[in-house]
């Protein structure tokens, strides 16, 4: 009987350690160590799959050979369609990997990038865990269960992970009140891939609520200046060519790769009217969230910072992550590598929504399953949308004054 009671006591202590937000930093260290072993095993044991690496190397090779006209830079998969930051990052990888021939070395670099990205994400979670009541058990959804995310980082070598690492580093800087440096990194992230712009509405809201217009305007100008500096060689060579190729908002996606709209007829998927409807719903939803959850007593209109009601770090993180998630819900198409655009934000969003904890866990599992169905099916796409909009509804219903209601 005593042994049974002792065992039950130890079990309760273990459960408490997995639920207490104060243990988040300790468990984060354990997760990073485990992930280092797992990522190393993936690199050395799982065959690499060529998708875009060769095309990336061909695109930057033209730049390194002296071609600065963006319309002339292309690879086997078509013309270069990413901003200047992409060119600089992959030019460095081009030199490091012997013109792209040493793929295993590039995989090692991306393995380190995976661990750095995870560490930054965990630092964000540690910063907000206590005020939001995030239990360490959520770490299971940030690491070892992420089959598709591991693949995107170390088996595909896409530019999406590079952009997201820069973005999360910028978010961490925002949470620690280093806004100017964060703005520089945010703009650099945009220059690697434009999906980072999905965070922009939330970032603008966070800037205004934290600093007011007086300090927000210089930060916006700084972001713009970074884009000009990075793109300057290409702007001087062919400004219109650079802007239309690097920031092509009307680029058409292929139906065969869509993860989220497989249940639609292809002609609907490709129709401009459908794209316009998604954009309208995106903007309306952003406006609704801004009015209900972000615009604290018309805080957007303030010229100077409201010292009496500063925007807390966990509120900043939630606004940024929600802004990006809304964009994902109404995206014209989601390809498999796009999963990293919001994967690391989902546990925080799910746990702080009004949805019951058990439903939140189920929803996270369903999203992971949907992204691992290849090729996507009508069923997986519908289930992904259902999970997205269930979470979006939970975020909408959440009480702005009750950050930890789900722990009661």
N, C-alpha and C positions, 0 to 999 in steps of 0.2 A: 504493500500500500504506500509506504514511504517513497519507494522507487517511482511509483506511478505519479505521485504528487510532485516529486522532484523533476520528472520528465515533463509534466504539464507546465511547471513553472518555467523551465528552460524554453519550452515551445512558445509560451506567452512572451518571454523576453525577446526571442527571435522575431516574432511577429511585430513586436513593438519597434524593434530596430529597423524593420522594413517599412514601417509606417511613419516613423518620426522624421519630420523634415530636417532636424538637426543632424541626422546621420547622412544626409545627402552628399556632403563633401567626401566622407570616408568611402562610401560606396562608389562614388565617381572614380576615385583612384583605383579601386579594384576593377571597375569596368574597363578603364583605359588599359590596364595591365593585361586583362584577358583579351581585349581587342587587339593588342599588339601581337599576341601569339596567334590569334585567329587570322589576322590580315597577312602575317608572314606565311602561314600555312596555305592560304588562298593563292598567294603569289607564286609559291613554289610547287603547288600540287594541282591547281586548276588551270587548264589550258586558257591562254589568252585568246580573245575573240576580236578580230579586226572588223571595225565598223567605219570610224572616221579618222583614225590616227594618221594613216597615209595621206588622206586628203588634207588634213591640217598641216602636215609637213610640206606638202606641195604648195599650199597657199602661202605659208610664211617664207618658203624658199624664193618665191618671186620677189617678195619684199627685200630679202637679204641680198638678192642679186641686183637690186637697184630700182625695182619697179614700185613706184609710190602712187601710181594711179590705181585707185581701188577697183575700178571696173576691169582691170587687167589681171587681178589676182584671183586665181581659181585652182581647184583641184579636181580629182576624179568625180566627186559628188556634186560639182557645180561651182558657181562663183562664191567668193568669200562674202559672208553675210553677217559677220560679227564686228564690233567696233575695234578701235586701235589697241586697247588693252590686251585683247586676245592675241593680236599679232606679236606684241612684245613678250608675253608669257610663253607662247609656243615657239618663238624664235630662240628664247633661252633654252627651252627643252630640245630644240633642233640641234643646237651646239652641244648640249650636254650628252645627247644620245647618239652622237656620230651621224648627224643628218637624219635622225629618226630610226636608224637601223637597230639600235640597242633598245628594243622594246622592254626587255626585262628591267633595265635601268629606269625607264620611264614609269614602269609599274611600281618600283621601289619608291620613287619620288611621290607617286600618288598614294602609296601606302602611308608614307609619312604625312602627306597632306590629310589623309583620312583621320589619322590620330590627332593631328593638330586641330582639325575641324571639330572632332568630337570633344576635345579638351576645351575649346572655346565655347561650344554649345553647353557643356556641363558647367562651365564657369557662369554662364547666363542663368542656368537652372539653379545653381547654388545661390546666386544673388537674389533670386525671387522665390525660392522654395519655401522659406519660412512664412513670409507674408501671404503667400497663396496657398499654403498648406499642402505642398506637393510631396507625396510620399516617395521614398527611395525606390519603391517597387516599380515606379515608372521608368526606371533605368533599363528595365528589360525591353521596353519598346524603343529605346534609343540606341541599342547596341546589338547584342548577339542574335536577335530575331530578324535583323534587317538584311535579308538575303539579297534583295534587289539593290539596295544601297551599296553594299560591299562590291557587287558586280559593277555598278556604275563607276565607282572610284578606281578600282585596281584591275578590272578586266576589260574596261572599255576606254578609259582615258579621255572622257569627254571634258569639255570646258565648264560644264555646269558646276562640278565640285569646286573648281577654282573660284568661280564667281560667288558661290555660297559661303566659302570660307572667308573671303573678304567681307561679305555682307555680315556674317555673324560676328566677326571681329569688330566691325563698325558698330553693331548693336551693343556689344559689350562696352565699347567706349562711350556710347550714349548713356548706358545705364550707370556708368561711373563718372558721368558729368564731364566727359572730354568731347564736347560736341564738335569743335572745329576739326580735330584730327579724325573723328568719326565721319564727318562729312567728306573729307578727302578720301578715306577708304571706301565709303559708300559709292562715291563717284567713280573710283577705280573699278569697283565691282561691276557697275553699270557698263563700263567700257570693255569688260570681258564678256558679258552677256546681258541682253536687255531685259530679261525676265526680272531683274532686280528692281525695275521700275514699278512692279506690283506693290512694293513696300512704300512707294512714294507718297500716296495719299495719307497713310498712317504716319509717315515720317513728318510730313508737313503739319499734321495735327499735333504731334508730339512737340515739334519745335515751337509752334504757336502757344501751346499750353504751358510750355516750360519757360520760354524766353519772350514771348510777344513778338510783334512784327519788327520792332526796332532791331532785335538781334537775329531774327529769322532771315531777313532780307540779305544781310552779309553772308550768312551761311549758304543760302541759295546761290548767290553769286559765286561763292567759292566752289560749289559743286559744278557750276557751269564753266568756271575757269579751268578746272581740272580736265574737263572734257575737251576744251579747246587746246590745252597744252598737249595732251596725249594724241589728239588727232591732227596737230599742226602740220606735220610733214605731208599728210595725205590731203589736208585742206588746201595747202599751198599748191599741190600738184593738180588736184581736180576736186574742188569743194563740193560741187553738186554730186559728183560720182561717189564721193565718200559718204555724204549724208544720206543719199538714197539707198546705198548698199548696206552701210553699217547700221542704219536705223530704219529699216524697211518694215513698216508696221502692217503693210497689206500683203505680206508674203503668204502664199498659199501652201497649206500643209497637205500631205498625202494621206488619203483615207486609210490606206493599208497599215499605217503606223499608229492610228489613233487608239488611245486607251479608253477615253471617256465617251465617245460618240459612236461606238460600233453598232448600236441598235438603230441608227438613222440610215435612211437611204443615202447613197453617196452624193446624189444631186443636191439633197438638202444640206449635207455637210459642206459642200463647196459653194453654196449659194450666198451671195453677198447680203441678201436680206436676213439670212440666219445670223451672219456675223454682226450685222448692225443691231439685231435684236439682243444678242448677247452683250454687246457693248452698252446698250441702253440699260439692261438689267444690272450690269456691273456698276454703272454710275449711280443708278437709283439706290442700289443696296449700300454702296459706299456713303451716299448722302444720308440715308436713313440711319446707318450706324453712327455716322458723325454727329447727327443731331441727338440721338438717344444716349449714346455711350461716350462720345469723345468731346463734344462741345460743352464743357462744364460751365453752366451759367454764361453762355455766349463768350467763352474764353478766347475764341478765335478772333474777336474784335479788339482785344487788348493791344495796346502799343508797347507797353513795358511789362516785364515779368511780374506776376502776382506772387509776391513773397509769402503771403499768408496762406496760399493754397498751392504749393509746388506739386508738380506731377511726379509721383513716386516711380521708382525703377520698375516695379512689377506692372504698373499701369502702362508705362512706356513700352515694355516688352509685349504686353497683351495687345496694345493698339497696333504695333508694327506687325505682329504675327496675324492678327485678324485681317488687316488690310491685305496682306499677301494671300491669305486663305480665300477671301472673297474673290480675288482675281482668279484663283485656281478653280473655284466653283463655276465661273462663267467663261473659262478659257475656250477659245475656238478649237483647240485640240491639245491633248496631253500625250506626249510620247514617253517611252519608258524611262529615259534619262531625266525627265522632268520631275520624277518622284522626289529627287533631292531638293527640289524647290521648296517643299513644305514638310518633308518627312520629320525633321527634328523639331518642328513647331507643334505637331499634332498632339503629343501628350499634354503639353501645357494647355492648349486650347480645349481639349476634351475634358481635362480635369477641372477647369475653371468655368465650364459651361453649366447650364442648369440641368443638363442631362444626368440621370442617375449614374453612379459610379460603375455599376455592373454593365450598364448599357454603353458607357464610354469605353470600357475595356473591350467589349464585344465589337464596338465600332472600329477601334484601332486594329483589331485582328482582321476584320472584314476588309478594311482599306489595304492592309498588307497583302491579303490574299488576292484582291483584285489586281494589284500591281504585279503579281507574280503569275498571273494567267497569261500564257503566251501561245499563240496570238490571242488578243483580246476577243471576247465574245459579247453578244448582245446582253447576256446575263451578267457578265462581269462589269460591263459598262453601266448597266442600270443599277447594279448593287453599289458601284462606286458613287454614282450620283446620289443614291438614297442615303448613303453614309455621309456624304458631303453636306447635303441639305438638312439632315438630322442634326449634325453638328452645328451648322449655321443657325438653325432654329434655336438650338440650345444656347448659343452665344447671344442671340438676339434677346432671349427671355431672361438672361442672367441679370440679376439686380446689380446695378452699378455700385451700390454701397455695400454689397455683401460679397467680398472676394473669396471667402472660404465657406460659403453656405453648404457646400457638398460634404464638408467634414462634420457637420452637425448630426 
